Amino acid sequence: MKRILIDEDFCKGCGLCAGACPKKLLRIGSKLTKQGYPLVEISEADQENCISCALCARICPDVAITVIKAGKS
């Protein structure tokens, strides 16, 4: 189950979320958004390691991240 959802229409690849993640699960990827920004990514394997703390979503200036708390869908 995915816990971190990144909205490609809003992500500008600033990397603040990657720096805020206590588990260091987020990273700037090689894929570009429609606007040409590098997209932040999290691997499927790392989704399982996410603790749903939502620090990434709180620090995102573009409100591009949604965190689904563990056990909810």
N, C-alpha and C positions, 0 to 999 in steps of 0.2 A: 504494500500500500504506500502510495506517495504521501509524504508529509510536507514537502516543500514544493510549492507551485510558483514558477517564475513567469510572469506575464511579459512575453516578448515585445508587446506593443509599448511597454513602459520602461523596461530595463535599458539603462544607458551604460552599463558595464563599469560603473564607478569603482566597484570593488569594496565599498564600505561594508556590505553584508559579509563578504568573505573574511574581512578583518574582525568582524564582530562574532563570528561563529566560534563558540568555545571548543567545538570538536574539529574545526578546520575542514569542514565538509564541502564548502562552496569554493568555487574558483572561477576565474575568468577563462572562458573557453575560446575556441577558435571560430565558432559559428557567429555570424553577424546578424543583427536585427535588420528589419526593413530599412531602418534609418541609418544603418551602417555602423552601429555601435557593437562592440564585442558583448556577447551574451554571457551572463553568469550561469554556471551549470553545477549540477550535483549528479553524481552517478547513481544508477539504480542500487548498487551495493551500499553506497553511502546513505541513501534514503533510509535504510534499515537502522543505521547508526544515529540518525537524527533524534535528539531528545525533546524536540518540539518546544524549545525554550522561547522561540520567536524573536530573539535578539536581532536576527537578520531582517525580519519584517519591520521591526520598530525603527531600525536605523536607516532603512531605505528611503531616500528623499523623494523617490518617484512612486512610492507605494506599489512596487512591482512584485512583491512577494506575499504569498498567502501561506500560512502555516496551518496545517491540519493537525490538531492535537491527537496524540496516540489514542487509539481505540474509537475514534469518531470517523465518520465518512461523510 
